[in-house]
Amino acid sequence: MTESELFRQATISFMREKKRQTLQLKLEILARYGALSLEDLESRIAKGQVVEHPGWEDLIVAENLTTRLHELNAYLSRL
């Protein structure tokens, strides 16, 4: 295995671990509110089934985590 291939494989492993951690955080937020998706969480907040604070803040964090997952996937697809 060349040094370049070793670096590539290490980068892929690192990015996959970051992706796993990010997904875990997102799922923990959704589970905290019994939501199945971001849309479900937003709906629950709007209907008053979830307290607005910290519900909205957690929704924003979950949305940012989703964006990060898309970025990680794009990066991985280029490797």
mmJSON file of the N, C-alpha and C atoms, coordinates in Angstrom:
{"data_MODEL":{"atom_site":{
"group_PDB":["ATOM","ATOM","ATOM","ATOM","ATOM","ATOM","ATOM","ATOM","ATOM","ATOM","ATOM","ATOM","ATOM","ATOM","ATOM","ATOM","ATOM","ATOM","ATOM","ATOM","ATOM","ATOM","ATOM","ATOM","ATOM","ATOM","ATOM","ATOM","ATOM","ATOM","ATOM","ATOM","ATOM","ATOM","ATOM","ATOM","ATOM","ATOM","ATOM","ATOM","ATOM","ATOM","ATOM","ATOM","ATOM","ATOM","ATOM","ATOM","ATOM","ATOM","ATOM","ATOM","ATOM","ATOM","ATOM","ATOM","ATOM","ATOM","ATOM","ATOM","ATOM","ATOM","ATOM","ATOM","ATOM","ATOM","ATOM","ATOM","ATOM","ATOM","ATOM","ATOM","ATOM","ATOM","ATOM","ATOM","ATOM","ATOM","ATOM","ATOM","ATOM","ATOM","ATOM","ATOM","ATOM","ATOM","ATOM","ATOM","ATOM","ATOM","ATOM","ATOM","ATOM","ATOM","ATOM","ATOM","ATOM","ATOM","ATOM","ATOM","ATOM","ATOM","ATOM","ATOM","ATOM","ATOM","ATOM","ATOM","ATOM","ATOM","ATOM","ATOM","ATOM","ATOM","ATOM","ATOM","ATOM","ATOM","ATOM","ATOM","ATOM","ATOM","ATOM","ATOM","ATOM","ATOM","ATOM","ATOM","ATOM","ATOM","ATOM","ATOM","ATOM","ATOM","ATOM","ATOM","ATOM","ATOM","ATOM","ATOM","ATOM","ATOM","ATOM","ATOM","ATOM","ATOM","ATOM","ATOM","ATOM","ATOM","ATOM","ATOM","ATOM","ATOM","ATOM","ATOM","ATOM","ATOM","ATOM","ATOM","ATOM","ATOM","ATOM","ATOM","ATOM","ATOM","ATOM","ATOM","ATOM","ATOM","ATOM","ATOM","ATOM","ATOM","ATOM","ATOM","ATOM","ATOM","ATOM","ATOM","ATOM","ATOM","ATOM","ATOM","ATOM","ATOM","ATOM","ATOM","ATOM","ATOM","ATOM","ATOM","ATOM","ATOM","ATOM","ATOM","ATOM","ATOM","ATOM","ATOM","ATOM","ATOM","ATOM","ATOM","ATOM","ATOM","ATOM","ATOM","ATOM","ATOM","ATOM","ATOM","ATOM","ATOM","ATOM","ATOM","ATOM","ATOM","ATOM","ATOM","ATOM","ATOM","ATOM","ATOM","ATOM","ATOM","ATOM","ATOM","ATOM","ATOM","ATOM","ATOM","ATOM","ATOM","ATOM","ATOM","ATOM"],
"id":[1,2,3,4,5,6,7,8,9,10,11,12,13,14,15,16,17,18,19,20,21,22,23,24,25,26,27,28,29,30,31,32,33,34,35,36,37,38,39,40,41,42,43,44,45,46,47,48,49,50,51,52,53,54,55,56,57,58,59,60,61,62,63,64,65,66,67,68,69,70,71,72,73,74,75,76,77,78,79,80,81,82,83,84,85,86,87,88,89,90,91,92,93,94,95,96,97,98,99,100,101,102,103,104,105,106,107,108,109,110,111,112,113,114,115,116,117,118,119,120,121,122,123,124,125,126,127,128,129,130,131,132,133,134,135,136,137,138,139,140,141,142,143,144,145,146,147,148,149,150,151,152,153,154,155,156,157,158,159,160,161,162,163,164,165,166,167,168,169,170,171,172,173,174,175,176,177,178,179,180,181,182,183,184,185,186,187,188,189,190,191,192,193,194,195,196,197,198,199,200,201,202,203,204,205,206,207,208,209,210,211,212,213,214,215,216,217,218,219,220,221,222,223,224,225,226,227,228,229,230,231,232,233,234,235,236,237],
"type_symbol":["N","C","C","N","C","C","N","C","C","N","C","C","N","C","C","N","C","C","N","C","C","N","C","C","N","C","C","N","C","C","N","C","C","N","C","C","N","C","C","N","C","C","N","C","C","N","C","C","N","C","C","N","C","C","N","C","C","N","C","C","N","C","C","N","C","C","N","C","C","N","C","C","N","C","C","N","C","C","N","C","C","N","C","C","N","C","C","N","C","C","N","C","C","N","C","C","N","C","C","N","C","C","N","C","C","N","C","C","N","C","C","N","C","C","N","C","C","N","C","C","N","C","C","N","C","C","N","C","C","N","C","C","N","C","C","N","C","C","N","C","C","N","C","C","N","C","C","N","C","C","N","C","C","N","C","C","N","C","C","N","C","C","N","C","C","N","C","C","N","C","C","N","C","C","N","C","C","N","C","C","N","C","C","N","C","C","N","C","C","N","C","C","N","C","C","N","C","C","N","C","C","N","C","C","N","C","C","N","C","C","N","C","C","N","C","C","N","C","C","N","C","C","N","C","C","N","C","C","N","C","C","N","C","C","N","C","C"],
"label_atom_id":["N","CA","C","N","CA","C","N","CA","C","N","CA","C","N","CA","C","N","CA","C","N","CA","C","N","CA","C","N","CA","C","N","CA","C","N","CA","C","N","CA","C","N","CA","C","N","CA","C","N","CA","C","N","CA","C","N","CA","C","N","CA","C","N","CA","C","N","CA","C","N","CA","C","N","CA","C","N","CA","C","N","CA","C","N","CA","C","N","CA","C","N","CA","C","N","CA","C","N","CA","C","N","CA","C","N","CA","C","N","CA","C","N","CA","C","N","CA","C","N","CA","C","N","CA","C","N","CA","C","N","CA","C","N","CA","C","N","CA","C","N","CA","C","N","CA","C","N","CA","C","N","CA","C","N","CA","C","N","CA","C","N","CA","C","N","CA","C","N","CA","C","N","CA","C","N","CA","C","N","CA","C","N","CA","C","N","CA","C","N","CA","C","N","CA","C","N","CA","C","N","CA","C","N","CA","C","N","CA","C","N","CA","C","N","CA","C","N","CA","C","N","CA","C","N","CA","C","N","CA","C","N","CA","C","N","CA","C","N","CA","C","N","CA","C","N","CA","C","N","CA","C","N","CA","C","N","CA","C","N","CA","C","N","CA","C","N","CA","C","N","CA","C","N","CA","C"],
"label_alt_id":[null,null,null,null,null,null,null,null,null,null,null,null,null,null,null,null,null,null,null,null,null,null,null,null,null,null,null,null,null,null,null,null,null,null,null,null,null,null,null,null,null,null,null,null,null,null,null,null,null,null,null,null,null,null,null,null,null,null,null,null,null,null,null,null,null,null,null,null,null,null,null,null,null,null,null,null,null,null,null,null,null,null,null,null,null,null,null,null,null,null,null,null,null,null,null,null,null,null,null,null,null,null,null,null,null,null,null,null,null,null,null,null,null,null,null,null,null,null,null,null,null,null,null,null,null,null,null,null,null,null,null,null,null,null,null,null,null,null,null,null,null,null,null,null,null,null,null,null,null,null,null,null,null,null,null,null,null,null,null,null,null,null,null,null,null,null,null,null,null,null,null,null,null,null,null,null,null,null,null,null,null,null,null,null,null,null,null,null,null,null,null,null,null,null,null,null,null,null,null,null,null,null,null,null,null,null,null,null,null,null,null,null,null,null,null,null,null,null,null,null,null,null,null,null,null,null,null,null,null,null,null,null,null,null,null,null,null],
"label_comp_id":["MET","MET","MET","THR","THR","THR","GLU","GLU","GLU","SER","SER","SER","GLU","GLU","GLU","LEU","LEU","LEU","PHE","PHE","PHE","ARG","ARG","ARG","GLN","GLN","GLN","ALA","ALA","ALA","THR","THR","THR","ILE","ILE","ILE","SER","SER","SER","PHE","PHE","PHE","MET","MET","MET","ARG","ARG","ARG","GLU","GLU","GLU","LYS","LYS","LYS","LYS","LYS","LYS","ARG","ARG","ARG","GLN","GLN","GLN","THR","THR","THR","LEU","LEU","LEU","GLN","GLN","GLN","LEU","LEU","LEU","LYS","LYS","LYS","LEU","LEU","LEU","GLU","GLU","GLU","ILE","ILE","ILE","LEU","LEU","LEU","ALA","ALA","ALA","ARG","ARG","ARG","TYR","TYR","TYR","GLY","GLY","GLY","ALA","ALA","ALA","LEU","LEU","LEU","SER","SER","SER","LEU","LEU","LEU","GLU","GLU","GLU","ASP","ASP","ASP","LEU","LEU","LEU","GLU","GLU","GLU","SER","SER","SER","ARG","ARG","ARG","ILE","ILE","ILE","ALA","ALA","ALA","LYS","LYS","LYS","GLY","GLY","GLY","GLN","GLN","GLN","VAL","VAL","VAL","VAL","VAL","VAL","GLU","GLU","GLU","HIS","HIS","HIS","PRO","PRO","PRO","GLY","GLY","GLY","TRP","TRP","TRP","GLU","GLU","GLU","ASP","ASP","ASP","LEU","LEU","LEU","ILE","ILE","ILE","VAL","VAL","VAL","ALA","ALA","ALA","GLU","GLU","GLU","ASN","ASN","ASN","LEU","LEU","LEU","THR","THR","THR","THR","THR","THR","ARG","ARG","ARG","LEU","LEU","LEU","HIS","HIS","HIS","GLU","GLU","GLU","LEU","LEU","LEU","ASN","ASN","ASN","ALA","ALA","ALA","TYR","TYR","TYR","LEU","LEU","LEU","SER","SER","SER","ARG","ARG","ARG","LEU","LEU","LEU"],
"label_asym_id":["A","A","A","A","A","A","A","A","A","A","A","A","A","A","A","A","A","A","A","A","A","A","A","A","A","A","A","A","A","A","A","A","A","A","A","A","A","A","A","A","A","A","A","A","A","A","A","A","A","A","A","A","A","A","A","A","A","A","A","A","A","A","A","A","A","A","A","A","A","A","A","A","A","A","A","A","A","A","A","A","A","A","A","A","A","A","A","A","A","A","A","A","A","A","A","A","A","A","A","A","A","A","A","A","A","A","A","A","A","A","A","A","A","A","A","A","A","A","A","A","A","A","A","A","A","A","A","A","A","A","A","A","A","A","A","A","A","A","A","A","A","A","A","A","A","A","A","A","A","A","A","A","A","A","A","A","A","A","A","A","A","A","A","A","A","A","A","A","A","A","A","A","A","A","A","A","A","A","A","A","A","A","A","A","A","A","A","A","A","A","A","A","A","A","A","A","A","A","A","A","A","A","A","A","A","A","A","A","A","A","A","A","A","A","A","A","A","A","A","A","A","A","A","A","A","A","A","A","A","A","A","A","A","A","A","A","A"],
"label_entity_id":["1","1","1","1","1","1","1","1","1","1","1","1","1","1","1","1","1","1","1","1","1","1","1","1","1","1","1","1","1","1","1","1","1","1","1","1","1","1","1","1","1","1","1","1","1","1","1","1","1","1","1","1","1","1","1","1","1","1","1","1","1","1","1","1","1","1","1","1","1","1","1","1","1","1","1","1","1","1","1","1","1","1","1","1","1","1","1","1","1","1","1","1","1","1","1","1","1","1","1","1","1","1","1","1","1","1","1","1","1","1","1","1","1","1","1","1","1","1","1","1","1","1","1","1","1","1","1","1","1","1","1","1","1","1","1","1","1","1","1","1","1","1","1","1","1","1","1","1","1","1","1","1","1","1","1","1","1","1","1","1","1","1","1","1","1","1","1","1","1","1","1","1","1","1","1","1","1","1","1","1","1","1","1","1","1","1","1","1","1","1","1","1","1","1","1","1","1","1","1","1","1","1","1","1","1","1","1","1","1","1","1","1","1","1","1","1","1","1","1","1","1","1","1","1","1","1","1","1","1","1","1","1","1","1","1","1","1"],
"label_seq_id":[1,1,1,2,2,2,3,3,3,4,4,4,5,5,5,6,6,6,7,7,7,8,8,8,9,9,9,10,10,10,11,11,11,12,12,12,13,13,13,14,14,14,15,15,15,16,16,16,17,17,17,18,18,18,19,19,19,20,20,20,21,21,21,22,22,22,23,23,23,24,24,24,25,25,25,26,26,26,27,27,27,28,28,28,29,29,29,30,30,30,31,31,31,32,32,32,33,33,33,34,34,34,35,35,35,36,36,36,37,37,37,38,38,38,39,39,39,40,40,40,41,41,41,42,42,42,43,43,43,44,44,44,45,45,45,46,46,46,47,47,47,48,48,48,49,49,49,50,50,50,51,51,51,52,52,52,53,53,53,54,54,54,55,55,55,56,56,56,57,57,57,58,58,58,59,59,59,60,60,60,61,61,61,62,62,62,63,63,63,64,64,64,65,65,65,66,66,66,67,67,67,68,68,68,69,69,69,70,70,70,71,71,71,72,72,72,73,73,73,74,74,74,75,75,75,76,76,76,77,77,77,78,78,78,79,79,79],
"pdbx_PDB_ins_code":[null,null,null,null,null,null,null,null,null,null,null,null,null,null,null,null,null,null,null,null,null,null,null,null,null,null,null,null,null,null,null,null,null,null,null,null,null,null,null,null,null,null,null,null,null,null,null,null,null,null,null,null,null,null,null,null,null,null,null,null,null,null,null,null,null,null,null,null,null,null,null,null,null,null,null,null,null,null,null,null,null,null,null,null,null,null,null,null,null,null,null,null,null,null,null,null,null,null,null,null,null,null,null,null,null,null,null,null,null,null,null,null,null,null,null,null,null,null,null,null,null,null,null,null,null,null,null,null,null,null,null,null,null,null,null,null,null,null,null,null,null,null,null,null,null,null,null,null,null,null,null,null,null,null,null,null,null,null,null,null,null,null,null,null,null,null,null,null,null,null,null,null,null,null,null,null,null,null,null,null,null,null,null,null,null,null,null,null,null,null,null,null,null,null,null,null,null,null,null,null,null,null,null,null,null,null,null,null,null,null,null,null,null,null,null,null,null,null,null,null,null,null,null,null,null,null,null,null,null,null,null,null,null,null,null,null,null],
"Cartn_x":[0.849,0.0,0.897,0.6,1.41,1.01,1.866,1.589,0.327,0.173,-0.999,-2.279,-2.255,-3.431,-3.725,-2.682,-2.852,-3.516,-3.07,-3.652,-5.12,-5.41,-6.783,-7.68,-7.224,-8.01,-8.209,-7.184,-7.294,-8.303,-8.285,-9.224,-10.652,-10.844,-12.177,-12.668,-11.808,-12.19,-12.547,-11.757,-12.0,-13.345,-13.609,-14.842,-16.063,-15.931,-17.036,-17.343,-16.307,-16.51,-17.185,-16.779,-17.42,-18.888,-19.159,-20.525,-21.347,-20.781,-21.471,-21.796,-20.822,-21.029,-22.103,-22.069,-23.042,-24.445,-24.582,-25.887,-26.394,-25.51,-25.896,-26.443,-25.772,-26.252,-27.631,-27.813,-29.106,-30.204,-29.931,-30.925,-31.236,-30.258,-30.491,-31.457,-31.297,-32.211,-33.625,-33.766,-35.091,-35.727,-34.944,-35.458,-35.905,-35.209,-35.552,-37.003,-37.48,-38.832,-39.781,-39.309,-40.143,-40.491,-39.626,-39.865,-39.164,-39.759,-39.18,-38.327,-38.53,-37.805,-37.77,-37.012,-36.988,-38.374,-39.049,-40.389,-41.364,-41.222,-42.068,-41.796,-40.546,-40.205,-40.777,-40.617,-41.151,-42.675,-43.331,-44.786,-45.198,-44.482,-44.786,-44.619,-43.6,-43.389,-44.549,-44.895,-45.962,-47.306,-47.549,-48.811,-48.82,-47.67,-47.586,-47.346,-47.037,-46.758,-45.352,-44.515,-43.154,-42.988,-42.392,-42.152,-41.248,-41.639,-40.888,-39.426,-39.2,-37.807,-37.483,-36.6,-35.535,-35.837,-37.086,-37.437,-36.925,-37.162,-36.715,-35.199,-34.516,-33.053,-32.529,-33.149,-32.734,-33.044,-34.162,-34.489,-33.42,-32.993,-31.943,-30.646,-30.295,-29.085,-29.22,-30.375,-30.601,-30.531,-31.048,-30.953,-29.495,-28.735,-27.305,-26.554,-26.934,-26.315,-26.651,-27.871,-28.263,-27.418,-27.207,-26.35,-24.943,-24.451,-23.105,-23.039,-24.076,-24.106,-24.022,-24.727,-24.664,-23.25,-22.609,-21.239,-20.284,-20.437,-19.58,-19.808,-21.066,-21.361,-20.74,-20.821,-20.227,-18.717,-18.113,-16.663,-16.267,-17.011,-16.717,-16.873,-17.862,-18.073,-16.925,-16.206,-15.053,-13.774,-13.79,-12.562,-12.45],
"Cartn_y":[-1.175,0.0,1.24,2.145,3.356,4.333,5.29,6.305,7.094,7.383,8.117,7.319,6.026,5.176,5.043,4.915,4.833,6.112,7.263,8.54,8.619,8.162,8.169,7.295,6.095,5.17,5.728,6.352,6.951,8.1,8.885,9.995,9.485,8.443,7.839,7.328,6.645,6.125,7.258,8.304,9.461,10.109,10.303,10.943,10.069,8.782,7.879,7.943,8.045,8.157,9.485,10.562,11.862,11.797,11.114,10.947,10.156,9.106,8.295,9.126,9.895,10.728,11.789,12.396,13.434,12.857,11.709,11.058,10.665,10.188,9.806,11.016,12.148,13.356,13.774,13.715,14.081,13.141,11.846,10.874,11.02,11.403,11.634,12.793,13.843,14.989,14.562,13.863,13.421,12.495,11.585,10.636,11.351,12.412,13.181,13.665,13.935,14.45,13.424,12.209,11.171,11.449,12.207,12.582,11.613,11.419,10.515,11.242,12.566,13.353,14.806,15.62,17.052,17.664,17.233,17.742,17.362,16.152,15.693,16.524,16.792,17.605,19.01,19.601,20.945,20.96,19.935,19.836,19.716,18.926,18.739,20.045,20.811,22.107,23.044,23.103,23.993,23.651,22.366,21.93,22.052,22.407,22.527,21.209,20.156,18.85,18.816,19.737,19.87,21.311,21.498,22.836,23.596,24.842,25.635,25.819,26.037,26.178,25.006,24.144,24.251,23.564,23.264,22.545,23.201,24.516,25.208,25.188,25.382,25.37,23.996,22.957,21.605,21.317,21.855,21.684,22.342,23.525,24.214,23.41,22.883,22.052,20.827,20.184,18.991,19.338,20.503,20.931,21.164,21.77,21.979,20.654,19.691,18.367,17.702,17.898,17.351,17.963,19.27,19.942,19.37,19.154,18.585,17.179,16.393,15.042,15.107,16.06,16.227,16.612,17.48,17.884,16.696,15.899,14.716,13.725,13.52,12.606,13.095,14.386,14.945,14.757,15.008,14.84,13.378,12.469,11.044,10.59,11.13,10.713,11.166,12.195,12.663,11.887,11.104,10.363,9.103],
"Cartn_z":[0.0,0.0,0.0,-0.879,-0.972,0.142,0.378,1.399,1.047,-0.225,-0.695,-0.466,-0.747,-0.536,0.959,1.756,3.204,3.726,3.258,3.655,3.23,2.026,1.523,2.392,2.703,3.53,4.938,5.487,6.819,6.802,5.751,5.621,5.511,4.735,4.601,5.954,6.682,8.005,8.956,8.932,9.785,9.44,8.159,7.727,8.045,7.91,8.256,9.748,10.563,12.008,12.345,11.7,11.907,11.495,10.394,9.911,10.934,11.483,12.486,13.723,14.19,15.37,15.124,13.966,13.612,13.537,12.9,12.804,14.19,15.042,16.398,17.163,17.054,17.727,17.223,15.905,15.316,15.817,15.817,16.26,17.749,18.546,19.972,20.177,19.385,19.483,19.11,17.992,17.565,18.604,19.152,20.138,21.411,21.774,22.971,22.91,21.699,21.523,20.916,20.718,20.124,18.672,17.992,16.6,15.661,14.491,13.497,12.464,12.364,11.368,11.821,11.087,11.379,11.204,10.153,9.886,11.002,11.503,12.601,13.857,14.143,15.312,15.157,13.993,13.742,13.92,13.428,13.554,15.017,15.781,17.197,17.97,17.599,18.253,17.904,16.624,16.162,16.807,17.042,17.637,19.158,19.738,21.192,21.899,21.137,21.741,22.339,21.894,22.395,22.851,24.002,24.528,23.563,23.275,22.286,22.674,23.956,24.4,25.295,24.965,23.961,22.632,22.366,21.136,19.872,19.738,18.526,18.41,19.536,19.497,19.075,19.612,19.235,17.768,17.274,15.861,14.988,15.365,14.61,14.63,15.782,15.881,14.98,15.013,14.182,12.694,12.326,10.929,10.531,11.424,11.148,11.046,11.871,11.786,10.454,9.97,8.669,7.562,7.635,6.656,6.716,7.914,8.079,7.49,7.663,7.08,5.558,4.958,3.501,3.066,3.834,3.517,3.609,4.65,4.829,3.693,3.312,2.205,0.91,0.658,-0.553,-0.54,0.592,0.701,0.481,1.11,0.955,-0.501,-1.186,-2.574,-3.492,-3.061,-3.865,-3.564,-2.498,-2.149,-2.935],
"occupancy":[1.0,1.0,1.0,1.0,1.0,1.0,1.0,1.0,1.0,1.0,1.0,1.0,1.0,1.0,1.0,1.0,1.0,1.0,1.0,1.0,1.0,1.0,1.0,1.0,1.0,1.0,1.0,1.0,1.0,1.0,1.0,1.0,1.0,1.0,1.0,1.0,1.0,1.0,1.0,1.0,1.0,1.0,1.0,1.0,1.0,1.0,1.0,1.0,1.0,1.0,1.0,1.0,1.0,1.0,1.0,1.0,1.0,1.0,1.0,1.0,1.0,1.0,1.0,1.0,1.0,1.0,1.0,1.0,1.0,1.0,1.0,1.0,1.0,1.0,1.0,1.0,1.0,1.0,1.0,1.0,1.0,1.0,1.0,1.0,1.0,1.0,1.0,1.0,1.0,1.0,1.0,1.0,1.0,1.0,1.0,1.0,1.0,1.0,1.0,1.0,1.0,1.0,1.0,1.0,1.0,1.0,1.0,1.0,1.0,1.0,1.0,1.0,1.0,1.0,1.0,1.0,1.0,1.0,1.0,1.0,1.0,1.0,1.0,1.0,1.0,1.0,1.0,1.0,1.0,1.0,1.0,1.0,1.0,1.0,1.0,1.0,1.0,1.0,1.0,1.0,1.0,1.0,1.0,1.0,1.0,1.0,1.0,1.0,1.0,1.0,1.0,1.0,1.0,1.0,1.0,1.0,1.0,1.0,1.0,1.0,1.0,1.0,1.0,1.0,1.0,1.0,1.0,1.0,1.0,1.0,1.0,1.0,1.0,1.0,1.0,1.0,1.0,1.0,1.0,1.0,1.0,1.0,1.0,1.0,1.0,1.0,1.0,1.0,1.0,1.0,1.0,1.0,1.0,1.0,1.0,1.0,1.0,1.0,1.0,1.0,1.0,1.0,1.0,1.0,1.0,1.0,1.0,1.0,1.0,1.0,1.0,1.0,1.0,1.0,1.0,1.0,1.0,1.0,1.0,1.0,1.0,1.0,1.0,1.0,1.0,1.0,1.0,1.0,1.0,1.0,1.0,1.0,1.0,1.0,1.0,1.0,1.0],
"B_iso_or_equiv":[0.0,0.0,0.0,0.0,0.0,0.0,0.0,0.0,0.0,0.0,0.0,0.0,0.0,0.0,0.0,0.0,0.0,0.0,0.0,0.0,0.0,0.0,0.0,0.0,0.0,0.0,0.0,0.0,0.0,0.0,0.0,0.0,0.0,0.0,0.0,0.0,0.0,0.0,0.0,0.0,0.0,0.0,0.0,0.0,0.0,0.0,0.0,0.0,0.0,0.0,0.0,0.0,0.0,0.0,0.0,0.0,0.0,0.0,0.0,0.0,0.0,0.0,0.0,0.0,0.0,0.0,0.0,0.0,0.0,0.0,0.0,0.0,0.0,0.0,0.0,0.0,0.0,0.0,0.0,0.0,0.0,0.0,0.0,0.0,0.0,0.0,0.0,0.0,0.0,0.0,0.0,0.0,0.0,0.0,0.0,0.0,0.0,0.0,0.0,0.0,0.0,0.0,0.0,0.0,0.0,0.0,0.0,0.0,0.0,0.0,0.0,0.0,0.0,0.0,0.0,0.0,0.0,0.0,0.0,0.0,0.0,0.0,0.0,0.0,0.0,0.0,0.0,0.0,0.0,0.0,0.0,0.0,0.0,0.0,0.0,0.0,0.0,0.0,0.0,0.0,0.0,0.0,0.0,0.0,0.0,0.0,0.0,0.0,0.0,0.0,0.0,0.0,0.0,0.0,0.0,0.0,0.0,0.0,0.0,0.0,0.0,0.0,0.0,0.0,0.0,0.0,0.0,0.0,0.0,0.0,0.0,0.0,0.0,0.0,0.0,0.0,0.0,0.0,0.0,0.0,0.0,0.0,0.0,0.0,0.0,0.0,0.0,0.0,0.0,0.0,0.0,0.0,0.0,0.0,0.0,0.0,0.0,0.0,0.0,0.0,0.0,0.0,0.0,0.0,0.0,0.0,0.0,0.0,0.0,0.0,0.0,0.0,0.0,0.0,0.0,0.0,0.0,0.0,0.0,0.0,0.0,0.0,0.0,0.0,0.0,0.0,0.0,0.0,0.0,0.0,0.0,0.0,0.0,0.0,0.0,0.0,0.0],
"pdbx_formal_charge":[null,null,null,null,null,null,null,null,null,null,null,null,null,null,null,null,null,null,null,null,null,null,null,null,null,null,null,null,null,null,null,null,null,null,null,null,null,null,null,null,null,null,null,null,null,null,null,null,null,null,null,null,null,null,null,null,null,null,null,null,null,null,null,null,null,null,null,null,null,null,null,null,null,null,null,null,null,null,null,null,null,null,null,null,null,null,null,null,null,null,null,null,null,null,null,null,null,null,null,null,null,null,null,null,null,null,null,null,null,null,null,null,null,null,null,null,null,null,null,null,null,null,null,null,null,null,null,null,null,null,null,null,null,null,null,null,null,null,null,null,null,null,null,null,null,null,null,null,null,null,null,null,null,null,null,null,null,null,null,null,null,null,null,null,null,null,null,null,null,null,null,null,null,null,null,null,null,null,null,null,null,null,null,null,null,null,null,null,null,null,null,null,null,null,null,null,null,null,null,null,null,null,null,null,null,null,null,null,null,null,null,null,null,null,null,null,null,null,null,null,null,null,null,null,null,null,null,null,null,null,null,null,null,null,null,null,null],
"auth_seq_id":[1,1,1,2,2,2,3,3,3,4,4,4,5,5,5,6,6,6,7,7,7,8,8,8,9,9,9,10,10,10,11,11,11,12,12,12,13,13,13,14,14,14,15,15,15,16,16,16,17,17,17,18,18,18,19,19,19,20,20,20,21,21,21,22,22,22,23,23,23,24,24,24,25,25,25,26,26,26,27,27,27,28,28,28,29,29,29,30,30,30,31,31,31,32,32,32,33,33,33,34,34,34,35,35,35,36,36,36,37,37,37,38,38,38,39,39,39,40,40,40,41,41,41,42,42,42,43,43,43,44,44,44,45,45,45,46,46,46,47,47,47,48,48,48,49,49,49,50,50,50,51,51,51,52,52,52,53,53,53,54,54,54,55,55,55,56,56,56,57,57,57,58,58,58,59,59,59,60,60,60,61,61,61,62,62,62,63,63,63,64,64,64,65,65,65,66,66,66,67,67,67,68,68,68,69,69,69,70,70,70,71,71,71,72,72,72,73,73,73,74,74,74,75,75,75,76,76,76,77,77,77,78,78,78,79,79,79],
"auth_comp_id":["MET","MET","MET","THR","THR","THR","GLU","GLU","GLU","SER","SER","SER","GLU","GLU","GLU","LEU","LEU","LEU","PHE","PHE","PHE","ARG","ARG","ARG","GLN","GLN","GLN","ALA","ALA","ALA","THR","THR","THR","ILE","ILE","ILE","SER","SER","SER","PHE","PHE","PHE","MET","MET","MET","ARG","ARG","ARG","GLU","GLU","GLU","LYS","LYS","LYS","LYS","LYS","LYS","ARG","ARG","ARG","GLN","GLN","GLN","THR","THR","THR","LEU","LEU","LEU","GLN","GLN","GLN","LEU","LEU","LEU","LYS","LYS","LYS","LEU","LEU","LEU","GLU","GLU","GLU","ILE","ILE","ILE","LEU","LEU","LEU","ALA","ALA","ALA","ARG","ARG","ARG","TYR","TYR","TYR","GLY","GLY","GLY","ALA","ALA","ALA","LEU","LEU","LEU","SER","SER","SER","LEU","LEU","LEU","GLU","GLU","GLU","ASP","ASP","ASP","LEU","LEU","LEU","GLU","GLU","GLU","SER","SER","SER","ARG","ARG","ARG","ILE","ILE","ILE","ALA","ALA","ALA","LYS","LYS","LYS","GLY","GLY","GLY","GLN","GLN","GLN","VAL","VAL","VAL","VAL","VAL","VAL","GLU","GLU","GLU","HIS","HIS","HIS","PRO","PRO","PRO","GLY","GLY","GLY","TRP","TRP","TRP","GLU","GLU","GLU","ASP","ASP","ASP","LEU","LEU","LEU","ILE","ILE","ILE","VAL","VAL","VAL","ALA","ALA","ALA","GLU","GLU","GLU","ASN","ASN","ASN","LEU","LEU","LEU","THR","THR","THR","THR","THR","THR","ARG","ARG","ARG","LEU","LEU","LEU","HIS","HIS","HIS","GLU","GLU","GLU","LEU","LEU","LEU","ASN","ASN","ASN","ALA","ALA","ALA","TYR","TYR","TYR","LEU","LEU","LEU","SER","SER","SER","ARG","ARG","ARG","LEU","LEU","LEU"],
"auth_asym_id":["A","A","A","A","A","A","A","A","A","A","A","A","A","A","A","A","A","A","A","A","A","A","A","A","A","A","A","A","A","A","A","A","A","A","A","A","A","A","A","A","A","A","A","A","A","A","A","A","A","A","A","A","A","A","A","A","A","A","A","A","A","A","A","A","A","A","A","A","A","A","A","A","A","A","A","A","A","A","A","A","A","A","A","A","A","A","A","A","A","A","A","A","A","A","A","A","A","A","A","A","A","A","A","A","A","A","A","A","A","A","A","A","A","A","A","A","A","A","A","A","A","A","A","A","A","A","A","A","A","A","A","A","A","A","A","A","A","A","A","A","A","A","A","A","A","A","A","A","A","A","A","A","A","A","A","A","A","A","A","A","A","A","A","A","A","A","A","A","A","A","A","A","A","A","A","A","A","A","A","A","A","A","A","A","A","A","A","A","A","A","A","A","A","A","A","A","A","A","A","A","A","A","A","A","A","A","A","A","A","A","A","A","A","A","A","A","A","A","A","A","A","A","A","A","A","A","A","A","A","A","A","A","A","A","A","A","A"],
"auth_atom_id":["N","CA","C","N","CA","C","N","CA","C","N","CA","C","N","CA","C","N","CA","C","N","CA","C","N","CA","C","N","CA","C","N","CA","C","N","CA","C","N","CA","C","N","CA","C","N","CA","C","N","CA","C","N","CA","C","N","CA","C","N","CA","C","N","CA","C","N","CA","C","N","CA","C","N","CA","C","N","CA","C","N","CA","C","N","CA","C","N","CA","C","N","CA","C","N","CA","C","N","CA","C","N","CA","C","N","CA","C","N","CA","C","N","CA","C","N","CA","C","N","CA","C","N","CA","C","N","CA","C","N","CA","C","N","CA","C","N","CA","C","N","CA","C","N","CA","C","N","CA","C","N","CA","C","N","CA","C","N","CA","C","N","CA","C","N","CA","C","N","CA","C","N","CA","C","N","CA","C","N","CA","C","N","CA","C","N","CA","C","N","CA","C","N","CA","C","N","CA","C","N","CA","C","N","CA","C","N","CA","C","N","CA","C","N","CA","C","N","CA","C","N","CA","C","N","CA","C","N","CA","C","N","CA","C","N","CA","C","N","CA","C","N","CA","C","N","CA","C","N","CA","C","N","CA","C","N","CA","C","N","CA","C","N","CA","C","N","CA","C","N","CA","C","N","CA","C"],
"pdbx_PDB_model_num":[1,1,1,1,1,1,1,1,1,1,1,1,1,1,1,1,1,1,1,1,1,1,1,1,1,1,1,1,1,1,1,1,1,1,1,1,1,1,1,1,1,1,1,1,1,1,1,1,1,1,1,1,1,1,1,1,1,1,1,1,1,1,1,1,1,1,1,1,1,1,1,1,1,1,1,1,1,1,1,1,1,1,1,1,1,1,1,1,1,1,1,1,1,1,1,1,1,1,1,1,1,1,1,1,1,1,1,1,1,1,1,1,1,1,1,1,1,1,1,1,1,1,1,1,1,1,1,1,1,1,1,1,1,1,1,1,1,1,1,1,1,1,1,1,1,1,1,1,1,1,1,1,1,1,1,1,1,1,1,1,1,1,1,1,1,1,1,1,1,1,1,1,1,1,1,1,1,1,1,1,1,1,1,1,1,1,1,1,1,1,1,1,1,1,1,1,1,1,1,1,1,1,1,1,1,1,1,1,1,1,1,1,1,1,1,1,1,1,1,1,1,1,1,1,1,1,1,1,1,1,1,1,1,1,1,1,1]
}}}
